[in-house]
Amino acid sequence: MTTVPSPSPRDRALGRGVSMLIPQGGSGGRPAAEQAAAALAALETVPAQAGLLQAAAVLLEERARVSEDEAERRAAGTTAALLRRTLDGRDAPPAPSP
């Protein structure tokens, strides 16, 4: 029998933080895209690897392009634009959603 070591307090806290960002069903009937946008708006400023932000922007841009849900397209597009703006170091407002 193999035992799995219990996660450190830091890892448990990180897991709880990540789980708060993932929209759960049944939250007052709000669409997942709205829940995710609200969660992102509540984030604090923290250091992040540029490659991670670039990858997230690419994935969000693709989601904004292919999603059939208007709110999801808008949230993904706006979030991708914010990430790109952060990476570019510009202070211009985000581009309008497609």
C-alpha positions as CSV (number, residue, x, y, z in Angstrom):
1,M,0.0,0.0,0.0
2,T,1.3,3.4,-1.0
3,T,0.7,6.4,1.2
4,V,0.5,9.9,-0.1
5,P,2.2,12.6,2.0
6,S,-0.2,15.3,3.2
7,P,0.1,18.7,1.5
8,S,2.0,21.4,3.3
9,P,-0.1,24.3,4.8
10,R,1.1,26.5,1.9
11,D,-0.1,24.0,-0.7
12,R,-3.5,23.6,1.1
13,A,-3.9,27.4,1.1
14,L,-3.0,27.6,-2.5
15,G,-5.5,24.8,-3.4
16,R,-8.2,26.7,-1.5
17,G,-7.3,29.9,-3.4
18,V,-7.4,28.2,-6.8
19,S,-10.7,26.5,-6.0
20,M,-12.3,29.9,-5.2
21,L,-11.4,31.0,-8.7
22,I,-13.1,28.0,-10.3
23,P,-16.8,28.8,-10.7
24,Q,-19.1,26.3,-9.0
25,G,-22.6,25.4,-10.2
26,G,-25.6,26.6,-8.4
27,S,-24.2,30.0,-7.3
28,G,-27.4,32.0,-7.4
29,G,-28.0,31.2,-11.1
30,R,-25.1,33.4,-12.3
31,P,-23.3,32.1,-15.4
32,A,-19.8,30.7,-14.8
33,A,-18.3,33.5,-16.9
34,E,-19.7,36.2,-14.6
35,Q,-18.5,34.3,-11.6
36,A,-15.0,34.0,-13.1
37,A,-14.9,37.7,-14.0
38,A,-16.0,38.7,-10.4
39,A,-13.3,36.4,-9.0
40,L,-10.6,37.9,-11.3
41,A,-11.7,41.4,-10.3
42,A,-11.1,40.6,-6.6
43,L,-7.5,39.4,-7.1
44,E,-4.6,41.1,-5.5
45,T,-1.5,42.2,-7.3
46,V,1.1,39.5,-7.1
47,P,4.3,38.7,-9.1
48,A,3.6,36.3,-12.0
49,Q,5.7,34.7,-14.7
50,A,5.2,36.5,-18.1
51,G,5.0,33.1,-19.9
52,L,2.1,32.1,-17.7
53,L,0.3,35.3,-18.5
54,Q,1.0,34.9,-22.2
55,A,-0.4,31.4,-22.2
56,A,-3.5,32.5,-20.3
57,A,-4.1,35.3,-22.8
58,V,-3.8,32.9,-25.7
59,L,-6.3,30.5,-24.2
60,L,-8.7,33.2,-23.3
61,E,-8.5,34.7,-26.8
62,E,-9.4,31.4,-28.2
63,R,-12.3,31.0,-25.8
64,A,-13.5,34.4,-26.8
65,R,-13.4,33.4,-30.4
66,V,-15.2,30.1,-30.2
67,S,-17.6,30.3,-27.3
68,E,-21.3,30.4,-28.1
69,D,-22.1,32.2,-24.8
70,E,-22.0,36.0,-25.3
71,A,-21.1,36.7,-21.6
72,E,-18.3,34.2,-21.7
73,R,-16.9,35.7,-25.0
74,R,-17.0,39.1,-23.4
75,A,-15.4,38.1,-20.1
76,A,-12.7,36.0,-21.9
77,G,-12.0,38.8,-24.4
78,T,-11.8,41.5,-21.7
79,T,-9.6,39.4,-19.5
80,A,-7.3,38.5,-22.3
81,A,-7.0,42.2,-23.2
82,L,-6.1,43.1,-19.6
83,L,-3.4,40.4,-19.6
84,R,-2.0,41.7,-22.9
85,R,-2.1,45.2,-21.6
86,T,-0.2,44.2,-18.5
87,L,2.4,42.3,-20.6
88,D,2.8,45.3,-22.9
89,G,3.1,47.7,-19.9
90,R,0.5,50.0,-21.5
91,D,-2.1,52.0,-19.6
92,A,-4.6,52.2,-22.4
93,P,-8.1,50.8,-21.8
94,P,-8.8,47.3,-22.9
95,A,-10.0,46.7,-26.5
96,P,-13.7,46.2,-27.0
97,S,-14.9,42.6,-27.0
98,P,-15.6,41.0,-30.4
